[in-house]
Amino acid sequence: MEIRSLVLRSVKALSAYEAKNIPCRIKLDANESPYNLSSEDMDIVRNSLSSLEFNRYPDPQARKLRAVLARRYKVKQSQILLGNGSDELISMLIACFGGPVLYPVPTFSMYGIIAKAAGRRQVEVKLDNDFDIDTGRMLADIKRVNPKLVFLSSPNNPTGNCFSSERVLGIAKTAPGVVVVDEAYQPFARSLGSNVRRGFLPLLKDYRNMVILRTLSKVGLASLRLGIMIASEEIIAEVNKVRLPFNINTLSQEVAIKLLSGKDSSAKAVKLIVKERERMFEEIAEVDGVVAFPSDANFILFKLEDPNMVYNRLLKKGILVRNLDKVIKGCLRVTVGTPQENSAFIEALRMVMK
Ligand SMILES: *Cc1c(COP(=O)(O)O)cnc(C)c1O
């Protein structure tokens, strides 16, 4: 029996996602927070462990955690669905609504990867020259292919910018399907006018087809794998039907409940990262032969003549960034690290570019 001949055509066409583990001194490639828990928070986590029932299944509905998050986001508990990372939520959305799945490019690769794995048609629409939504092109394609789902990452990974809110809302108003605004990096966004201060959350009530994704991964808790979907009760109830029963494990539930119940312990780190981002932007922009793109996220996209050479020489100095040359010609992406890591990166970049 030929195993490969048993595999679905849509799966055969895939290759496994390689999350490379490249050894390095300074890791600035995956948009993680450079800060581990404070020793205070670490104690809170340690203390919560002794009361856990490791022999029991987790709470299938994660009720307590959803209640904590509902308070934090000022929505009803019935408007929240949790995933094992927002990756799982993207997967559930596609399992629930199907395709075509439409998204602007370049953007987060998982929309396409998951749609492809599910055998759903993907429609990619180029962003404009400012990396903003090309409304004309997008609306034309929406009309043409009638997508069940539109994914908009704002701030967008890997370009770093927020899409203009009028354009996002224009899409949400016109699209015949569900419009997902993936706000993985929203905590790092500058406030760009009144209605985006809390991202698109306050606008949910006006757009019945809108879904918002948040995650704890970029704000210091990537290890927990906790993605948060916020939408109307109606949408949540439908997507919940395709969720596997115990998708959020007890450890992640308990740790998140304990860490998120008090004051927002990630706020200070986020503030520092934003400040460092602004410093890094100025300093990268000053390096001869490098163009930096402004960012509302915890990373900076920058462009230069020979990205592969620069990537390799940075790595030789122990600094790992993301090589995006194949996605956006000439571009590398660097995650904002600690002030010391950022200074080491800048210095290495200056030396390499000399
Ligand atoms: C990192 C990232 C995610 C992944 O979130 P997880 O919760 O870690 O699965 C989702 N969307 C975008 C745009 C990202 O960059």
PDBQT file of the ligand as one rigid body, heavy atoms in Angstrom, charges set to zero:
ROOT
HETATM    1  C1  LIG A 401       2.013  35.859  15.613  1.00  0.00    +0.000 C 
HETATM    2  C2  LIG A 401       0.707  36.073  14.927  1.00  0.00    +0.000 A 
HETATM    3  C3  LIG A 401      -0.403  35.318  15.246  1.00  0.00    +0.000 A 
HETATM    4  C4  LIG A 401      -0.193  34.030  16.011  1.00  0.00    +0.000 C 
HETATM    5  O1  LIG A 401      -0.796  34.001  17.144  1.00  0.00    +0.000 OA
HETATM    6  P1  LIG A 401      -0.753  32.712  18.100  1.00  0.00    +0.000 P 
HETATM    7  O2  LIG A 401      -1.751  33.134  19.089  1.00  0.00    +0.000 OA
HETATM    8  O3  LIG A 401       0.625  32.601  18.628  1.00  0.00    +0.000 OA
HETATM    9  O4  LIG A 401      -1.182  31.522  17.303  1.00  0.00    +0.000 OA
HETATM   10  C5  LIG A 401      -1.626  35.624  14.697  1.00  0.00    +0.000 A 
HETATM   11  N1  LIG A 401      -1.734  36.630  13.799  1.00  0.00    +0.000 NA
HETATM   12  C6  LIG A 401      -0.666  37.358  13.432  1.00  0.00    +0.000 A 
HETATM   13  C7  LIG A 401      -0.837  38.457  12.445  1.00  0.00    +0.000 C 
HETATM   14  C8  LIG A 401       0.583  37.093  13.976  1.00  0.00    +0.000 A 
HETATM   15  O5  LIG A 401       1.653  37.780  13.577  1.00  0.00    +0.000 OA
ENDROOT
TORSDOF 0
